[in-house]
Amino acid sequence: MYPKCGYIALLVLMAAATTPARAQTATTAAVPDFSGIWWHPSLPGLEPLASGPTSLVNRSRRNGVSNYDQLVGDFTNPILKPQAAAIVKKFGEQSLSGITFPSPANQCWPEPVPYIYKNFAMQIFQQPDRITIIYEQDHEVRHVRLNEPHPAEVKPSWYGDSVAHYEGDTLVIDTVGTKANRPFPMIDLYGTPYTEKMHVVERYRLLPYEDAKEGLERDTKENQHPPVGIDRSYRGKHLQLYFTVEDDGVFTTPWSATITYGRGSKDWPEIVCAENIHEYYNNKESDVPRADKPDF
């Protein structure tokens, strides 16, 4: 017979020895709650960093911020290799001449990461084995597997192969295999190209307002603010996405930028592009996706 206290201790030790390590971790690690609707109604959208390799800015300005009517990416940004700089310059010249050049957004095609950040609103759904992100325009959905590796051979797809894990209070999403052999392959509204070598790492973290202010100020410095969705007086926690892009087929170095989301309207808008194929601003129909039969 074991002494009573020794017997209880033995049972505890035996239980610990037979409990899977994953279950022990799941009961002790706190998972941050990113749920709900997050808003970032900013145009063209990305928040360039204050220093270091970062995203393009618009060379065309209106009232000190990006002129959304003329999308002229800074083709002199040193992150761009010469061929990529030439492509951005060409798109900017078209925009200056009054042509709205075709893009995934205005032609109703799936938007790759990080182009998809141009959406004004998103929702994150967290489950034990997956993360689902939906965007308010065109029913775009990203499916992210939790705690799994990329397959040995990644088949290129519209949004790429995304896997994720939590690092303390941060959700880290790693994306490779974004389809580049597609109409309008670009990662921002300036037409910056990419190849299937592109690798994007996203880091989502909740920040108190005081810590989010720096990102919000960079957003205000660069982007137009359409008066929709967001409550700009909101002082609660913000969701900041810090992302890094690598693609040695296009860029001279990895570069980073942020998107700082806030709270606002709880209404979820439904915005559908492909139901209207007419181009009222360039005298032609949009090259929307078409098929003889549904692929689902």
ABEGO torsion letter per residue (X at the ends): XBBAAAAAAAAAAAAAAABBAAAAAAAABBBBBABEBBBBBBOAGBBBBABEBBBBBBABBBGGBBBAABBBBBAABAABBAAAAAAAAAAAAAAAAGBBBBBAAAAGBBBBOAAAAABABBBBBBBAABBBBBBABGGBBBBBBBGBBBBABBBBBAAEBBBBBBBEABBBBBBBGBBABBBGBBABAAGBBBBAABBBBBBBBBBBAAAAAAAAAAAAAABBBBBBGBBAABABBBBBBBBBBBBAAABABBBBBBBBBBBBBABBBBBBAAABABBAAAGBBBBBBBBABBAX
